[in-house]
Amino acid sequence: MNTTDIYIMVNPKQDALPNKKDNPVKKRRSTIFNKVTHLYLQEKSLVKIPTLSCSQDIQTLYLYDNALTTIDNLNNLTGLQNLYLQNNKIERIENMSGLNQLKKLYIGKNKISVLEGLESLEQLEELHIEKQDIPKKMPFCFDPRTILTLAETLRILNIASNQIDSLKSLSPLRCLEVLDASNNNIEDVKDIVETIRTWYSIRDLKFIGNPVTKKHRYKEDIIANVHRLEIIDNKNITDTTRSFLKRFEEGKTIYGLKPNVNLAEIMPGLPKNYSATLQKAASASIIKESRCKLLDDIAAFDVAEPAYLTWNMFPKRKQFTKPSQSQLKGHKMESQKNILIKRSSLTQRRNT
């Protein structure tokens, strides 16, 4: 590739126009190209990063869509802030110790299997390392040294489609605001909750395409354990939903969950003609007196709770019998007789 193939965008700097009093005839405008800030080297079929002149002034370098296999010749770019290396054939992150000012790194769609070699990037805010071409059944790994380096600065992390099955290695990243972990192998809700519980700045999470999304109420469990999550799986979370789930989770922590015991199954002689509610009604004292061996934890019932009425305190249910015609006729005649007696007594009182 010729050097003329390198496209450069510069920041023009214009001189002030000369004073009309000093030079009333000529008006001169000169443009000085004194700083090279952007280098466009994408889609050039590069197999190696070339040595770059005026490297101290470069702020953004585009090297995506090439055939690069290694990262080199970048240590002199001390002012580099944005680096685009996606869609190459890079197998390892290395030779980046001089990029102290780097803030955004795009290195997705390569062949990287370990997040490493970023110990010098103490100002990195965005890291996009999604869709790595790695062997199947080989999950993407994280170097603890790199994670600790990025713990105080990293705000956006994209690790989608990397066969990741756990997020525990990312727990030190407490400044994260956006995490895209979609299309991985994450299936444990507790693993997610334990990892992100201390991420007080997280506001956007993506787990689309993971086995965990098939779990019942996985979103509710995540929302209840995050400080102030705004979006999960591209869906907004309202303040009402967030507050309700947090109060519900706090209630579970304070009072705990009590087992559901069906006394109809463990207490012999319980009448079957009562409703299910009455069959289950029992106080703690009745359960203790029964000495039922099938109850593993009698302390699950709080004695301070109101005692329920037991089944043997209710009267037995009587069978309903339909009255006969003779009984109805006799009841009608008796009612008419009582009416006549009342009328006769009234007439006697009037006559007296």
HUTA-V799765 format. One record per backbone hydrogen bond with DSSP energy under -0.5 kcal/mol. CO is the residue of the C=O (numbers start at 1). NH is the residue of the N-H. Records with the same first field share a line. If there is no record, write none. Layout:
CO: NH + NH
This chain:
2: 5
3: 6
5: 7
7: 40
9: 37 + 38
10: 12
13: 32
19: 23
26: 28
30: 15 + 32
31: 33
32: 13 + 34
35: 11 + 37
37: 59 + 60
38: 9
39: 41 + 62
40: 7
41: 44
46: 67
47: 69
54: 57
55: 58
59: 81 + 82
60: 39
61: 63 + 84
62: 41
64: 43
65: 45
68: 89
69: 91
70: 72
74: 77
76: 78
77: 80
81: 103 + 104
82: 61
83: 85 + 106
84: 63
86: 65
87: 66
90: 111
91: 113
92: 94
96: 99
98: 100
99: 102
103: 125 + 126
104: 83
105: 107 + 128
106: 85
108: 87
109: 88
110: 133
113: 141
114: 116
115: 143
118: 121
120: 122
121: 124
125: 155 + 156
126: 105
127: 129 + 158
128: 107
130: 109
132: 134
135: 138
137: 139
141: 115
142: 144
143: 146 + 147
144: 148
145: 149
146: 150
147: 151
148: 151
150: 153 + 154
151: 175
155: 177 + 178
156: 127
157: 159 + 180
158: 129
160: 131
162: 140
164: 185
167: 170
168: 171
170: 173
172: 174
173: 176
174: 201
177: 203 + 204
178: 157
179: 181 + 206
180: 159
182: 161
183: 163
186: 212
187: 189
188: 192
189: 193
190: 194
191: 195
192: 196
193: 197
196: 199
198: 200
199: 202
203: 230 + 231
204: 179
205: 233
206: 181
207: 210
208: 183
210: 213
211: 214
212: 215
215: 218
217: 221
218: 222
219: 223
220: 224
221: 225
222: 225
223: 226
230: 237
231: 205
232: 235
235: 232
236: 238
238: 242
239: 243
240: 244
241: 245
242: 246
243: 247
244: 248
245: 249
246: 250
247: 251
248: 252
249: 253
250: 254
251: 255 + 256
252: 256
259: 261
261: 263
262: 265 + 266
263: 267
266: 268
267: 270
271: 274
275: 279
276: 280
277: 281
283: 287
284: 288
285: 289
286: 290
287: 291 + 292
288: 291
292: 295
294: 296
297: 300
298: 301
300: 302
302: 305
310: 313
311: 314
324: 328
325: 329
326: 330
327: 331
328: 332
329: 333
330: 334
331: 335
332: 336
333: 337
334: 338
335: 339
336: 340
337: 341
338: 342
339: 343
340: 344
341: 345
342: 346
343: 347
344: 348
345: 349
346: 350
347: 351
348: 352
